[in-house]
Amino acid sequence: MTDKKISNYDYFIKADTRAYKGQWVAIAGQKIIAHGKDAQTVYKHAQKLAGNKQISLAKAPDEQKLVLKIFS
């Protein structure tokens, strides 16, 4: 059985971000590790928490949106 690692982007697309409406979220290791209103502050805090994991920064939408992936 192959254990496929989920990217931070794929995690963010599927994550329930309602608790973080309009805030910046830092994602590492398939979880949100920091959040807040200022992107730079959130990223700096995430750097302290992430260890050697890659950090992705994204802004949670003000409203939940449906995102569809189109296959061709």
N, C-alpha and C positions, 0 to 999 in steps of 0.2 A: 504494500500500500504506500502510495506517495503522499507525503505531507506537503501540500502546496502552501507557500507563505503568502498571506494576503498583504497587498501593498497598503500603505497609509491612505492612498487615494481611494482604493476600493473600500476600505474600512469606513472612511468619511462618508462616501456616497450612501452606504447602508445604515450608518449610525443614526440613532435618535438624538438629535441635537436641540430638541425643544427647550431644554433647560438652559441653553446657551444662546438664545435668540439674539442675533445682532452682535455677538461677541466673537473675538478671535479664539480659535482653539488650536492647541498644539497636540499633534498625534505622534505617538511612538509606540512600537510594539503592540499594535492593534488596540490601542486605547487612548482616550483623551487624557493627557497628563497635566495640562494647564489651560486656563482660559481667562479672558478678561477683555477690557475695552481697548487697550493699547497693544498693538501687534508686537512692538519691540520689547515691551515688558514681559509679555507672554512668552516670547521666544527665549529671552534670557532666563526666565524661570524654568522653562522646559529643558534648557541646556544643563541646568544643575540636576535635573531629575532623570534625564534620559540615559545617562551613562554613555555607552558607545553606540546606542541605537540611533537610526536616522530619524530626524524630526521633520514633520510636515506641518505647515501652518495654513489654516484655512479660516474663512469667516463663515460662521453659522448663519444661515438665512433667517430673516425676520419672520418668515412664514415657511412652513414645510412645503417643499416642491416635489413633484413627481419627476424623476429623471429616467428616461428610457434609453436603452442602448440599442442601436440599430445594427443588425447583422446583415451583411450583404453576401 
